[in-house]
Structure formats: C-alpha cells, structure tokens
Amino acid sequence: MNVSLEQLEAFVATVDAGSFSAAARALGRAQSAISTHVANLEVDLGVVLFVRTGRTPVLSVDGERLLREARVVLERREHLIGVARSLESGVENKLVVAIDELYPEHALGPVFAEFAQAFPHVEMEILFPLMEDVGQLVRDG
C-alpha cells in the first residue's frame, strides 16, 4: 500500500471543492491529475471513496470515514512544516509555565489563546505546583 500526500490532498480538495475540476483549479493542477490521484488512492486503499453515478462525485460511506483520517494526516504535515520553520527561525519549541494555584484561572485562557495564535507550533506545558514550589521550579530551570 503506497499512499502519497498528493493523493490525500487531491481527495480532500475534491470533497471541499465539490468536483474534480474545481479541486484541480483550487490546487493549480490538471483535472486529469486530480482524478488519477483519487483513483490511485482508491486502488491503494482498496475502497471506493466516491460514488460517481451523477455529474458530481459523492462520498461513499468508506470515503466519509477516511476523509477524517486524510484531514488529520494533512494537518499533521502542516504542523510538522510549521515546527521545522520555527526551529529554523530560532523560535523556542517548548514553553513551560508554572502558575501559582491562587492565580485566577479565568484570566489564563485569553493569554494562552493569544500565545497559541502568535506561536502555533510551540509546545506549551502548564504546571500548577503548590505556592512554595514555583520558586524552586524557576531556580531549577
């Protein structure tokens, strides 16, 4: 079984765009290339992804299930590329935050959301140690 990222990309684009030709336009490729990628993916996986009885392809039951998996694979690829770019740019790849248990939790959500928006590929670890342990964690690095 040899599944390529191009096949998965063609599959997802076809679903999102609604047709092979619209997917081809979205990806800047020929319609025949998109159709071939999807057909080869069906052969490689051993399942029918689309029912092709009408003018536009309709996801099969198996196609609906595998679409979720294809999206995960493509999202993880994008995440991998983003992490690599962050490393190349010298952005720290992990941030460890120790927060006193008395700090108001409702104030943390917006701060962490803004950080995640600005640095989506930085792994964040949040610790809630006892009050006296925060200083020791900082001293320990």
N, CA, C and O atoms as CSV, one atom per row, in Angstrom:
chain,resi,resn,atom,element,x,y,z
A,1,MET,N,N,0.852,-1.179,0.000
A,1,MET,CA,C,0.000,0.000,0.000
A,1,MET,C,C,0.894,1.237,0.000
A,1,MET,O,O,1.701,1.427,0.909
A,2,ASN,N,N,0.748,2.062,-1.007
A,2,ASN,CA,C,1.587,3.239,-1.153
A,2,ASN,C,C,0.687,4.467,-1.293
A,2,ASN,O,O,0.242,4.793,-2.393
A,3,VAL,N,N,0.424,5.134,-0.190
A,3,VAL,CA,C,-0.446,6.299,-0.180
A,3,VAL,C,C,0.417,7.553,-0.105
A,3,VAL,O,O,1.243,7.691,0.797
A,4,SER,N,N,0.223,8.467,-1.053
A,4,SER,CA,C,1.026,9.689,-1.068
A,4,SER,C,C,0.229,10.870,-0.515
A,4,SER,O,O,-1.001,10.861,-0.471
A,5,LEU,N,N,0.975,11.871,-0.103
A,5,LEU,CA,C,0.330,13.098,0.369
A,5,LEU,C,C,-0.433,13.775,-0.764
A,5,LEU,O,O,-1.474,14.388,-0.528
A,6,GLU,N,N,0.074,13.671,-1.987
A,6,GLU,CA,C,-0.618,14.263,-3.140
A,6,GLU,C,C,-1.975,13.612,-3.354
A,6,GLU,O,O,-2.945,14.288,-3.698
A,7,GLN,N,N,-2.046,12.297,-3.150
A,7,GLN,CA,C,-3.325,11.599,-3.275
A,7,GLN,C,C,-4.305,12.091,-2.216
A,7,GLN,O,O,-5.464,12.380,-2.516
A,8,LEU,N,N,-3.834,12.182,-0.987
A,8,LEU,CA,C,-4.702,12.648,0.104
A,8,LEU,C,C,-5.146,14.082,-0.136
A,8,LEU,O,O,-6.303,14.430,0.100
A,9,GLU,N,N,-4.228,14.906,-0.603
A,9,GLU,CA,C,-4.547,16.308,-0.895
A,9,GLU,C,C,-5.605,16.398,-2.000
A,9,GLU,O,O,-6.523,17.213,-1.907
A,10,ALA,N,N,-5.487,15.577,-3.034
A,10,ALA,CA,C,-6.466,15.569,-4.125
A,10,ALA,C,C,-7.827,15.098,-3.620
A,10,ALA,O,O,-8.859,15.656,-3.995
A,11,PHE,N,N,-7.829,14.087,-2.783
A,11,PHE,CA,C,-9.066,13.562,-2.198
A,11,PHE,C,C,-9.788,14.632,-1.383
A,11,PHE,O,O,-10.973,14.889,-1.595
A,12,VAL,N,N,-9.072,15.251,-0.455
A,12,VAL,CA,C,-9.670,16.274,0.407
A,12,VAL,C,C,-10.116,17.484,-0.416
A,12,VAL,O,O,-11.193,18.031,-0.178
A,13,ALA,N,N,-9.305,17.899,-1.368
A,13,ALA,CA,C,-9.668,19.049,-2.209
A,13,ALA,C,C,-10.912,18.750,-3.034
A,13,ALA,O,O,-11.738,19.639,-3.240
A,14,THR,N,N,-11.059,17.527,-3.507
A,14,THR,CA,C,-12.249,17.159,-4.275
A,14,THR,C,C,-13.495,17.266,-3.405
A,14,THR,O,O,-14.526,17.774,-3.847
A,15,VAL,N,N,-13.399,16.790,-2.181
A,15,VAL,CA,C,-14.536,16.898,-1.258
A,15,VAL,C,C,-14.838,18.364,-0.978
A,15,VAL,O,O,-15.988,18.792,-1.069
A,16,ASP,N,N,-13.817,19.126,-0.639
A,16,ASP,CA,C,-14.017,20.534,-0.275
A,16,ASP,C,C,-14.541,21.367,-1.439
A,16,ASP,O,O,-15.378,22.250,-1.250
A,17,ALA,N,N,-14.047,21.084,-2.642
A,17,ALA,CA,C,-14.442,21.881,-3.812
A,17,ALA,C,C,-15.721,21.370,-4.463
A,17,ALA,O,O,-16.403,22.121,-5.161
A,18,GLY,N,N,-16.052,20.103,-4.243
A,18,GLY,CA,C,-17.290,19.557,-4.780
A,18,GLY,C,C,-17.168,18.833,-6.103
A,18,GLY,O,O,-18.124,18.196,-6.546
A,19,SER,N,N,-16.011,18.915,-6.745
A,19,SER,CA,C,-15.806,18.204,-8.011
A,19,SER,C,C,-14.313,18.078,-8.277
A,19,SER,O,O,-13.488,18.754,-7.662
A,20,PHE,N,N,-13.994,17.189,-9.213
A,20,PHE,CA,C,-12.594,17.004,-9.577
A,20,PHE,C,C,-12.042,18.244,-10.281
A,20,PHE,O,O,-10.903,18.648,-10.047
A,21,SER,N,N,-12.858,18.837,-11.137
A,21,SER,CA,C,-12.372,20.012,-11.870
A,21,SER,C,C,-12.198,21.212,-10.941
A,21,SER,O,O,-11.240,21.971,-11.091
A,22,ALA,N,N,-13.109,21.394,-9.981
A,22,ALA,CA,C,-12.959,22.500,-9.021
A,22,ALA,C,C,-11.749,22.263,-8.118
A,22,ALA,O,O,-11.039,23.207,-7.771
A,23,ALA,N,N,-11.514,21.018,-7.742
A,23,ALA,CA,C,-10.330,20.697,-6.940
A,23,ALA,C,C,-9.063,20.993,-7.728
A,23,ALA,O,O,-8.085,21.505,-7.182
A,24,ALA,N,N,-9.086,20.668,-9.014
A,24,ALA,CA,C,-7.928,20.942,-9.870
A,24,ALA,C,C,-7.640,22.437,-9.922
A,24,ALA,O,O,-6.487,22.859,-9.822
A,25,ARG,N,N,-8.687,23.230,-10.077
A,25,ARG,CA,C,-8.488,24.692,-10.096
A,25,ARG,C,C,-7.927,25.177,-8.763
A,25,ARG,O,O,-7.018,26.006,-8.732
A,26,ALA,N,N,-8.471,24.659,-7.663
A,26,ALA,CA,C,-8.014,25.084,-6.330
A,26,ALA,C,C,-6.548,24.722,-6.096
A,26,ALA,O,O,-5.815,25.469,-5.448
A,27,LEU,N,N,-6.127,23.578,-6.623
A,27,LEU,CA,C,-4.752,23.123,-6.405
A,27,LEU,C,C,-3.801,23.542,-7.519
A,27,LEU,O,O,-2.597,23.301,-7.433
A,28,GLY,N,N,-4.337,24.167,-8.566
A,28,GLY,CA,C,-3.496,24.592,-9.674
A,28,GLY,C,C,-2.946,23.427,-10.479
A,28,GLY,O,O,-1.812,23.467,-10.955
A,29,ARG,N,N,-3.759,22.392,-10.627
A,29,ARG,CA,C,-3.338,21.199,-11.365
A,29,ARG,C,C,-4.379,20.858,-12.409
A,29,ARG,O,O,-5.473,21.424,-12.427
A,30,ALA,N,N,-4.030,19.933,-13.273
A,30,ALA,CA,C,-4.964,19.478,-14.295
A,30,ALA,C,C,-6.013,18.569,-13.660
A,30,ALA,O,O,-5.733,17.834,-12.714
A,31,GLN,N,N,-7.228,18.639,-14.207
A,31,GLN,CA,C,-8.324,17.817,-13.691
A,31,GLN,C,C,-7.979,16.333,-13.802
A,31,GLN,O,O,-8.324,15.549,-12.919
A,32,SER,N,N,-7.308,15.949,-14.872
A,32,SER,CA,C,-6.948,14.545,-15.052
A,32,SER,C,C,-5.978,14.072,-13.961
A,32,SER,O,O,-6.031,12.917,-13.541
A,33,ALA,N,N,-5.104,14.960,-13.510
A,33,ALA,CA,C,-4.163,14.599,-12.441
A,33,ALA,C,C,-4.902,14.357,-11.129
A,33,ALA,O,O,-4.578,13.424,-10.393
A,34,ILE,N,N,-5.895,15.198,-10.838
A,34,ILE,CA,C,-6.679,15.030,-9.609
A,34,ILE,C,C,-7.455,13.721,-9.678
A,34,ILE,O,O,-7.447,12.943,-8.724
A,35,SER,N,N,-8.116,13.477,-10.789
A,35,SER,CA,C,-8.883,12.235,-10.953
A,35,SER,C,C,-7.983,11.018,-10.804
A,35,SER,O,O,-8.354,10.033,-10.166
A,36,THR,N,N,-6.794,11.094,-11.397
A,36,THR,CA,C,-5.848,9.980,-11.316
A,36,THR,C,C,-5.374,9.758,-9.890
A,36,THR,O,O,-5.294,8.618,-9.431
A,37,HIS,N,N,-5.059,10.839,-9.185
A,37,HIS,CA,C,-4.638,10.715,-7.776
A,37,HIS,C,C,-5.715,10.040,-6.948
A,37,HIS,O,O,-5.425,9.139,-6.161
A,38,VAL,N,N,-6.955,10.471,-7.120
A,38,VAL,CA,C,-8.052,9.900,-6.323
A,38,VAL,C,C,-8.282,8.440,-6.716
A,38,VAL,O,O,-8.471,7.592,-5.844
A,39,ALA,N,N,-8.269,8.138,-8.009
A,39,ALA,CA,C,-8.455,6.755,-8.458
A,39,ALA,C,C,-7.341,5.857,-7.922
A,39,ALA,O,O,-7.604,4.738,-7.480
A,40,ASN,N,N,-6.100,6.341,-7.959
A,40,ASN,CA,C,-4.984,5.558,-7.429
A,40,ASN,C,C,-5.091,5.376,-5.916
A,40,ASN,O,O,-4.732,4.325,-5.383
A,41,LEU,N,N,-5.583,6.400,-5.233
A,41,LEU,CA,C,-5.792,6.286,-3.789
A,41,LEU,C,C,-6.821,5.205,-3.492
A,41,LEU,O,O,-6.645,4.414,-2.565
A,42,GLU,N,N,-7.889,5.168,-4.273
A,42,GLU,CA,C,-8.911,4.135,-4.089
A,42,GLU,C,C,-8.305,2.746,-4.290
A,42,GLU,O,O,-8.595,1.824,-3.528
A,43,VAL,N,N,-7.468,2.598,-5.309
A,43,VAL,CA,C,-6.812,1.306,-5.570
A,43,VAL,C,C,-5.873,0.964,-4.417
A,43,VAL,O,O,-5.889,-0.155,-3.906
A,44,ASP,N,N,-5.061,1.928,-4.014
A,44,ASP,CA,C,-4.083,1.681,-2.946
A,44,ASP,C,C,-4.758,1.325,-1.622
A,44,ASP,O,O,-4.258,0.479,-0.880
A,45,LEU,N,N,-5.889,1.963,-1.323
A,45,LEU,CA,C,-6.597,1.697,-0.070
A,45,LEU,C,C,-7.543,0.507,-0.179
A,45,LEU,O,O,-7.925,-0.080,0.834
A,46,GLY,N,N,-7.918,0.151,-1.403
A,46,GLY,CA,C,-8.835,-0.961,-1.599
A,46,GLY,C,C,-10.274,-0.634,-1.263
A,46,GLY,O,O,-11.055,-1.524,-0.926
A,47,VAL,N,N,-10.632,0.648,-1.353
A,47,VAL,CA,C,-12.014,1.076,-1.069
A,47,VAL,C,C,-12.456,2.099,-2.113
A,47,VAL,O,O,-11.634,2.758,-2.751
A,48,VAL,N,N,-13.759,2.211,-2.268
A,48,VAL,CA,C,-14.337,3.229,-3.140
A,48,VAL,C,C,-14.583,4.463,-2.283
A,48,VAL,O,O,-15.321,4.406,-1.299
A,49,LEU,N,N,-13.966,5.571,-2.658
A,49,LEU,CA,C,-14.119,6.814,-1.893
A,49,LEU,C,C,-15.308,7.633,-2.372
A,49,LEU,O,O,-15.971,8.299,-1.575
A,50,PHE,N,N,-15.578,7.586,-3.666
A,50,PHE,CA,C,-16.663,8.372,-4.252
A,50,PHE,C,C,-17.602,7.483,-5.051
A,50,PHE,O,O,-17.171,6.540,-5.714
A,51,VAL,N,N,-18.886,7.795,-4.977
A,51,VAL,CA,C,-19.881,7.216,-5.860
A,51,VAL,C,C,-19.966,8.167,-7.045
A,51,VAL,O,O,-20.225,9.357,-6.871
A,52,ARG,N,N,-19.754,7.655,-8.225
A,52,ARG,CA,C,-19.652,8.505,-9.418
A,52,ARG,C,C,-20.826,8.277,-10.376
A,52,ARG,O,O,-20.623,8.152,-11.584
A,53,THR,N,N,-22.030,8.223,-9.855
A,53,THR,CA,C,-23.180,7.976,-10.724
A,53,THR,C,C,-23.743,9.253,-11.332
A,53,THR,O,O,-24.327,9.205,-12.414
A,54,GLY,N,N,-23.586,10.372,-10.678
A,54,GLY,CA,C,-24.100,11.646,-11.184
A,54,GLY,C,C,-23.005,12.497,-11.787
A,54,GLY,O,O,-21.910,12.022,-12.090
A,55,ARG,N,N,-23.327,13.763,-11.950
A,55,ARG,CA,C,-22.353,14.702,-12.526
A,55,ARG,C,C,-21.229,15.038,-11.552
A,55,ARG,O,O,-20.104,15.322,-11.962
A,56,THR,N,N,-21.543,15.003,-10.272
A,56,THR,CA,C,-20.515,15.318,-9.275
A,56,THR,C,C,-20.279,14.101,-8.388
A,56,THR,O,O,-21.210,13.347,-8.104
A,57,PRO,N,N,-19.044,13.910,-7.952
A,57,PRO,CA,C,-18.743,12.764,-7.087
A,57,PRO,C,C,-19.360,12.956,-5.699
A,57,PRO,O,O,-19.352,14.055,-5.145
A,58,VAL,N,N,-19.889,11.871,-5.159
A,58,VAL,CA,C,-20.491,11.888,-3.821
A,58,VAL,C,C,-19.698,10.916,-2.960
A,58,VAL,O,O,-19.415,9.790,-3.371
A,59,LEU,N,N,-19.345,11.363,-1.765
A,59,LEU,CA,C,-18.573,10.499,-0.869
A,59,LEU,C,C,-19.336,9.214,-0.567
A,59,LEU,O,O,-20.539,9.230,-0.310
A,60,SER,N,N,-18.612,8.110,-0.603
A,60,SER,CA,C,-19.178,6.842,-0.156
A,60,SER,C,C,-19.111,6.805,1.369
A,60,SER,O,O,-18.529,7.695,1.988
A,61,VAL,N,N,-19.699,5.788,1.967
A,61,VAL,CA,C,-19.616,5.631,3.425
A,61,VAL,C,C,-18.152,5.470,3.836
A,61,VAL,O,O,-17.704,6.071,4.812
A,62,ASP,N,N,-17.414,4.658,3.083
A,62,ASP,CA,C,-15.989,4.493,3.385
A,62,ASP,C,C,-15.229,5.803,3.182
A,62,ASP,O,O,-14.318,6.130,3.942
A,63,GLY,N,N,-15.619,6.543,2.147
A,63,GLY,CA,C,-14.980,7.830,1.877
A,63,GLY,C,C,-15.190,8.818,3.006
A,63,GLY,O,O,-14.277,9.561,3.365
A,64,GLU,N,N,-16.400,8.829,3.570
A,64,GLU,CA,C,-16.686,9.726,4.705
A,64,GLU,C,C,-15.779,9.401,5.878
A,64,GLU,O,O,-15.247,10.300,6.529
A,65,ARG,N,N,-15.604,8.117,6.144
A,65,ARG,CA,C,-14.763,7.710,7.276
A,65,ARG,C,C,-13.294,8.059,7.024
A,65,ARG,O,O,-12.610,8.561,7.915
A,66,LEU,N,N,-12.816,7.792,5.812
A,66,LEU,CA,C,-11.409,8.037,5.516
A,66,LEU,C,C,-11.092,9.514,5.318
A,66,LEU,O,O,-9.936,9.919,5.434
A,67,LEU,N,N,-12.102,10.317,5.022
A,67,LEU,CA,C,-11.888,11.761,4.888
A,67,LEU,C,C,-11.353,12.349,6.188
A,67,LEU,O,O,-10.428,13.161,6.167
A,68,ARG,N,N,-11.920,11.950,7.308
A,68,ARG,CA,C,-11.440,12.451,8.607
A,68,ARG,C,C,-9.970,12.101,8.812
A,68,ARG,O,O,-9.185,12.926,9.279
A,69,GLU,N,N,-9.611,10.881,8.461
A,69,GLU,CA,C,-8.220,10.448,8.629
A,69,GLU,C,C,-7.288,11.210,7.695
A,69,GLU,O,O,-6.189,11.598,8.090
A,70,ALA,N,N,-7.725,11.424,6.463
A,70,ALA,CA,C,-6.909,12.169,5.496
A,70,ALA,C,C,-6.666,13.591,5.985
A,70,ALA,O,O,-5.558,14.116,5.868
A,71,ARG,N,N,-7.707,14.208,6.532
A,71,ARG,CA,C,-7.544,15.576,7.061
A,71,ARG,C,C,-6.526,15.603,8.205
A,71,ARG,O,O,-5.716,16.526,8.290
A,72,VAL,N,N,-6.562,14.611,9.068
A,72,VAL,CA,C,-5.607,14.547,10.185
A,72,VAL,C,C,-4.180,14.439,9.652
A,72,VAL,O,O,-3.283,15.136,10.126
A,73,VAL,N,N,-3.973,13.567,8.671
A,73,VAL,CA,C,-2.630,13.395,8.107
A,73,VAL,C,C,-2.134,14.701,7.498
A,73,VAL,O,O,-0.989,15.095,7.721
A,74,LEU,N,N,-2.989,15.374,6.731
A,74,LEU,CA,C,-2.577,16.634,6.095
A,74,LEU,C,C,-2.354,17.742,7.124
A,74,LEU,O,O,-1.455,18.567,6.960
A,75,GLU,N,N,-3.167,17.765,8.182
A,75,GLU,CA,C,-2.954,18.756,9.241
A,75,GLU,C,C,-1.643,18.499,9.971
A,75,GLU,O,O,-0.925,19.441,10.308
A,76,ARG,N,N,-1.327,17.244,10.216
A,76,ARG,CA,C,-0.071,16.911,10.892
A,76,ARG,C,C,1.126,17.272,10.012
A,76,ARG,O,O,2.165,17.693,10.521
A,77,ARG,N,N,0.984,17.110,8.704
A,77,ARG,CA,C,2.058,17.522,7.786
A,77,ARG,C,C,2.291,19.023,7.915
A,77,ARG,O,O,3.435,19.469,8.006
A,78,GLU,N,N,1.216,19.798,7.923
A,78,GLU,CA,C,1.349,21.247,8.074
A,78,GLU,C,C,1.973,21.601,9.418
A,78,GLU,O,O,2.783,22.524,9.511
A,79,HIS,N,N,1.594,20.868,10.452
A,79,HIS,CA,C,2.180,21.124,11.770
A,79,HIS,C,C,3.679,20.814,11.755
A,79,HIS,O,O,4.475,21.579,12.299
A,80,LEU,N,N,4.059,19.707,11.141
A,80,LEU,CA,C,5.469,19.344,11.025
A,80,LEU,C,C,6.253,20.444,10.316
A,80,LEU,O,O,7.337,20.822,10.760
A,81,ILE,N,N,5.714,20.950,9.230
A,81,ILE,CA,C,6.382,22.020,8.482
A,81,ILE,C,C,6.488,23.280,9.344
A,81,ILE,O,O,7.517,23.957,9.336
A,82,GLY,N,N,5.426,23.591,10.084
A,82,GLY,CA,C,5.448,24.766,10.956
A,82,GLY,C,C,6.470,24.651,12.068
A,82,GLY,O,O,7.161,25.620,12.383
A,83,VAL,N,N,6.571,23.474,12.665
A,83,VAL,CA,C,7.575,23.262,13.713
A,83,VAL,C,C,8.973,23.405,13.131
A,83,VAL,O,O,9.844,24.019,13.747
A,84,ALA,N,N,9.191,22.847,11.959
A,84,ALA,CA,C,10.504,22.970,11.320
A,84,ALA,C,C,10.840,24.424,11.032
A,84,ALA,O,O,11.978,24.846,11.235
A,85,ARG,N,N,9.872,25.194,10.566
A,85,ARG,CA,C,10.115,26.622,10.304
A,85,ARG,C,C,10.431,27.364,11.594
A,85,ARG,O,O,11.305,28.231,11.617
A,86,SER,N,N,9.724,27.027,12.664
A,86,SER,CA,C,10.000,27.660,13.954
A,86,SER,C,C,11.411,27.342,14.419
A,86,SER,O,O,12.125,28.223,14.898
A,87,LEU,N,N,11.810,26.088,14.280
A,87,LEU,CA,C,13.165,25.701,14.680
A,87,LEU,C,C,14.200,26.421,13.836
A,87,LEU,O,O,15.216,26.891,14.348
A,88,GLU,N,N,13.934,26.505,12.537
A,88,GLU,CA,C,14.857,27.187,11.627
A,88,GLU,C,C,14.983,28.665,11.985
A,88,GLU,O,O,16.054,29.254,11.837
A,89,SER,N,N,13.892,29.262,12.454
A,89,SER,CA,C,13.885,30.685,12.796
A,89,SER,C,C,14.413,30.961,14.197
A,89,SER,O,O,14.550,32.117,14.598
A,90,GLY,N,N,14.708,29.901,14.940
A,90,GLY,CA,C,15.224,30.093,16.291
A,90,GLY,C,C,14.156,30.299,17.339
A,90,GLY,O,O,14.465,30.702,18.461
A,91,VAL,N,N,12.903,30.032,17.001
A,91,VAL,CA,C,11.823,30.146,17.981
A,91,VAL,C,C,11.912,28.950,18.922
A,91,VAL,O,O,12.093,27.815,18.480
A,92,GLU,N,N,11.786,29.207,20.207
A,92,GLU,CA,C,11.809,28.111,21.174
A,92,GLU,C,C,10.713,27.123,20.809
A,92,GLU,O,O,9.625,27.527,20.397
A,93,ASN,N,N,10.989,25.830,20.958
A,93,ASN,CA,C,9.983,24.849,20.577
A,93,ASN,C,C,9.106,24.407,21.737
A,93,ASN,O,O,8.125,23.691,21.537
A,94,LYS,N,N,9.448,24.826,22.942
A,94,LYS,CA,C,8.636,24.456,24.101
A,94,LYS,C,C,8.687,25.563,25.142
A,94,LYS,O,O,9.734,26.161,25.388
A,95,LEU,N,N,7.543,25.819,25.741
A,95,LEU,CA,C,7.445,26.796,26.819
A,95,LEU,C,C,6.818,26.105,28.016
A,95,LEU,O,O,5.748,25.506,27.910
A,96,VAL,N,N,7.482,26.192,29.141
A,96,VAL,CA,C,6.940,25.630,30.381
A,96,VAL,C,C,6.547,26.796,31.271
A,96,VAL,O,O,7.353,27.680,31.562
A,97,VAL,N,N,5.298,26.778,31.694
A,97,VAL,CA,C,4.774,27.858,32.519
A,97,VAL,C,C,4.333,27.270,33.858
A,97,VAL,O,O,3.546,26.324,33.896
A,98,ALA,N,N,4.843,27.831,34.953
A,98,ALA,CA,C,4.426,27.428,36.292
A,98,ALA,C,C,3.538,28.530,36.850
A,98,ALA,O,O,3.950,29.687,36.929
A,99,ILE,N,N,2.340,28.174,37.230
A,99,ILE,CA,C,1.358,29.168,37.680
A,99,ILE,C,C,0.933,28.841,39.098
A,99,ILE,O,O,0.584,27.704,39.418
A,100,ASP,N,N,0.969,29.844,39.927
A,100,ASP,CA,C,0.527,29.692,41.305
A,100,ASP,C,C,-0.940,29.287,41.312
A,100,ASP,O,O,-1.737,29.811,40.534
A,101,GLU,N,N,-1.288,28.373,42.174
A,101,GLU,CA,C,-2.662,27.865,42.222
A,101,GLU,C,C,-3.681,28.937,42.606
A,101,GLU,O,O,-4.876,28.770,42.361
A,102,LEU,N,N,-3.224,30.026,43.198
A,102,LEU,CA,C,-4.138,31.103,43.581
A,102,LEU,C,C,-4.412,32.087,42.444
A,102,LEU,O,O,-5.293,32.939,42.558
A,103,TYR,N,N,-3.662,31.971,41.353
A,103,TYR,CA,C,-3.864,32.864,40.213
A,103,TYR,C,C,-5.231,32.577,39.601
A,103,TYR,O,O,-5.588,31.410,39.435
A,104,PRO,N,N,-5.997,33.596,39.263
A,104,PRO,CA,C,-7.349,33.369,38.730
A,104,PRO,C,C,-7.312,32.668,37.361
A,104,PRO,O,O,-6.816,33.222,36.379
A,105,GLU,N,N,-7.839,31.461,37.320
A,105,GLU,CA,C,-7.787,30.645,36.101
A,105,GLU,C,C,-8.499,31.295,34.921
A,105,GLU,O,O,-8.069,31.131,33.779
A,106,HIS,N,N,-9.576,32.025,35.174
A,106,HIS,CA,C,-10.337,32.632,34.078
A,106,HIS,C,C,-9.513,33.658,33.296
A,106,HIS,O,O,-9.834,33.964,32.147
A,107,ALA,N,N,-8.475,34.179,33.899
A,107,ALA,CA,C,-7.616,35.155,33.221
A,107,ALA,C,C,-6.579,34.476,32.320
A,107,ALA,O,O,-5.981,35.128,31.464
A,108,LEU,N,N,-6.368,33.188,32.507
A,108,LEU,CA,C,-5.331,32.495,31.756
A,108,LEU,C,C,-5.752,32.156,30.331
A,108,LEU,O,O,-4.931,32.215,29.416
A,109,GLY,N,N,-7.000,31.807,30.134
A,109,GLY,CA,C,-7.480,31.397,28.820
A,109,GLY,C,C,-7.151,32.375,27.714
A,109,GLY,O,O,-6.547,31.982,26.716
A,110,PRO,N,N,-7.527,33.644,27.855
A,110,PRO,CA,C,-7.216,34.611,26.794
A,110,PRO,C,C,-5.717,34.785,26.551
A,110,PRO,O,O,-5.291,34.964,25.410
A,111,VAL,N,N,-4.925,34.734,27.606
A,111,VAL,CA,C,-3.475,34.894,27.459
A,111,VAL,C,C,-2.892,33.727,26.666
A,111,VAL,O,O,-2.101,33.925,25.744
A,112,PHE,N,N,-3.288,32.513,27.031
A,112,PHE,CA,C,-2.766,31.334,26.336
A,112,PHE,C,C,-3.317,31.244,24.917
A,112,PHE,O,O,-2.624,30.768,24.018
A,113,ALA,N,N,-4.536,31.686,24.703
A,113,ALA,CA,C,-5.099,31.684,23.349
A,113,ALA,C,C,-4.329,32.640,22.448
A,113,ALA,O,O,-4.044,32.315,21.295
A,114,GLU,N,N,-3.992,33.810,22.962
A,114,GLU,CA,C,-3.214,34.779,22.186
A,114,GLU,C,C,-1.818,34.237,21.878
A,114,GLU,O,O,-1.306,34.408,20.772
A,115,PHE,N,N,-1.210,33.580,22.872
A,115,PHE,CA,C,0.110,32.986,22.659
A,115,PHE,C,C,0.032,31.907,21.573
A,115,PHE,O,O,0.877,31.864,20.679
A,116,ALA,N,N,-0.977,31.041,21.653
A,116,ALA,CA,C,-1.136,29.962,20.672
A,116,ALA,C,C,-1.365,30.517,19.271
A,116,ALA,O,O,-0.929,29.926,18.282
A,117,GLN,N,N,-2.052,31.653,19.192
A,117,GLN,CA,C,-2.279,32.286,17.890
A,117,GLN,C,C,-0.968,32.823,17.319
A,117,GLN,O,O,-0.708,32.695,16.123
A,118,ALA,N,N,-0.157,33.417,18.166
A,118,ALA,CA,C,1.109,34.001,17.711
A,118,ALA,C,C,2.179,32.940,17.465
A,118,ALA,O,O,3.021,33.100,16.582
A,119,PHE,N,N,2.149,31.853,18.246
A,119,PHE,CA,C,3.167,30.807,18.148
A,119,PHE,C,C,2.486,29.433,18.100
A,119,PHE,O,O,2.565,28.671,19.064
A,120,PRO,N,N,1.822,29.116,16.989
A,120,PRO,CA,C,1.015,27.894,16.936
A,120,PRO,C,C,1.814,26.597,17.004
A,120,PRO,O,O,1.234,25.540,17.252
A,121,HIS,N,N,3.111,26.647,16.793
A,121,HIS,CA,C,3.895,25.420,16.762
A,121,HIS,C,C,4.783,25.249,17.988
A,121,HIS,O,O,5.643,24.369,18.025
A,122,VAL,N,N,4.570,26.092,18.984
A,122,VAL,CA,C,5.334,25.966,20.217
A,122,VAL,C,C,4.522,25.114,21.191
A,122,VAL,O,O,3.367,25.412,21.496
A,123,GLU,N,N,5.148,24.067,21.660
A,123,GLU,CA,C,4.507,23.195,22.648
A,123,GLU,C,C,4.486,23.917,23.986
A,123,GLU,O,O,5.483,24.515,24.394
A,124,MET,N,N,3.344,23.860,24.670
A,124,MET,CA,C,3.232,24.535,25.957
A,124,MET,C,C,2.899,23.515,27.041
A,124,MET,O,O,1.986,22.702,26.897
A,125,GLU,N,N,3.652,23.579,28.111
A,125,GLU,CA,C,3.384,22.740,29.277
A,125,GLU,C,C,3.020,23.672,30.415
A,125,GLU,O,O,3.766,24.603,30.718
A,126,ILE,N,N,1.895,23.438,31.041
A,126,ILE,CA,C,1.420,24.303,32.127
A,126,ILE,C,C,1.442,23.503,33.420
A,126,ILE,O,O,0.837,22.435,33.521
A,127,LEU,N,N,2.146,24.037,34.400
A,127,LEU,CA,C,2.255,23.388,35.701
A,127,LEU,C,C,1.515,24.215,36.745
A,127,LEU,O,O,1.560,25.445,36.724
A,128,PHE,N,N,0.846,23.540,37.639
A,128,PHE,CA,C,0.164,24.202,38.747
A,128,PHE,C,C,0.715,23.641,40.055
A,128,PHE,O,O,0.029,22.897,40.757
A,129,PRO,N,N,1.962,24.002,40.381
A,129,PRO,CA,C,2.559,23.472,41.610
A,129,PRO,C,C,2.014,24.215,42.829
A,129,PRO,O,O,1.324,25.228,42.708
A,130,LEU,N,N,2.342,23.687,43.992
A,130,LEU,CA,C,1.993,24.397,45.216
A,130,LEU,C,C,2.775,25.702,45.261
A,130,LEU,O,O,3.832,25.833,44.645
A,131,MET,N,N,2.232,26.668,46.006
A,131,MET,CA,C,2.804,28.008,46.029
A,131,MET,C,C,4.314,28.018,46.262
A,131,MET,O,O,5.049,28.694,45.542
A,132,GLU,N,N,4.767,27.286,47.245
A,132,GLU,CA,C,6.184,27.332,47.580
A,132,GLU,C,C,7.055,26.622,46.544
A,132,GLU,O,O,8.266,26.841,46.512
A,133,ASP,N,N,6.460,25.775,45.695
A,133,ASP,CA,C,7.227,25.040,44.699
A,133,ASP,C,C,7.525,25.855,43.443
A,133,ASP,O,O,8.431,25.493,42.692
A,134,VAL,N,N,6.798,26.940,43.188
A,134,VAL,CA,C,7.007,27.735,41.980
A,134,VAL,C,C,8.422,28.299,41.967
A,134,VAL,O,O,9.121,28.200,40.958
A,135,GLY,N,N,8.840,28.878,43.062
A,135,GLY,CA,C,10.190,29.436,43.148
A,135,GLY,C,C,11.248,28.383,42.907
A,135,GLY,O,O,12.233,28.638,42.214
A,136,GLN,N,N,11.058,27.210,43.468
A,136,GLN,CA,C,12.021,26.124,43.287
A,136,GLN,C,C,12.076,25.671,41.824
A,136,GLN,O,O,13.151,25.363,41.309
A,137,LEU,N,N,10.931,25.633,41.164
A,137,LEU,CA,C,10.899,25.263,39.745
A,137,LEU,C,C,11.671,26.263,38.902
A,137,LEU,O,O,12.383,25.883,37.973
A,138,VAL,N,N,11.528,27.544,39.229
A,138,VAL,CA,C,12.246,28.585,38.490
A,138,VAL,C,C,13.746,28.443,38.724
A,138,VAL,O,O,14.536,28.529,37.783
A,139,ARG,N,N,14.138,28.227,39.978
A,139,ARG,CA,C,15.561,28.064,40.288
A,139,ARG,C,C,16.140,26.824,39.585
A,139,ARG,O,O,17.308,26.823,39.198
A,140,ASP,N,N,15.332,25.780,39.422
A,140,ASP,CA,C,15.794,24.556,38.776
A,140,ASP,C,C,15.796,24.661,37.265
A,140,ASP,O,O,16.216,23.737,36.569
A,141,GLY,N,N,15.327,25.786,36.762
A,141,GLY,CA,C,15.349,25.996,35.313
A,141,GLY,C,C,14.089,25.550,34.625
A,141,GLY,O,O,13.976,25.670,33.405
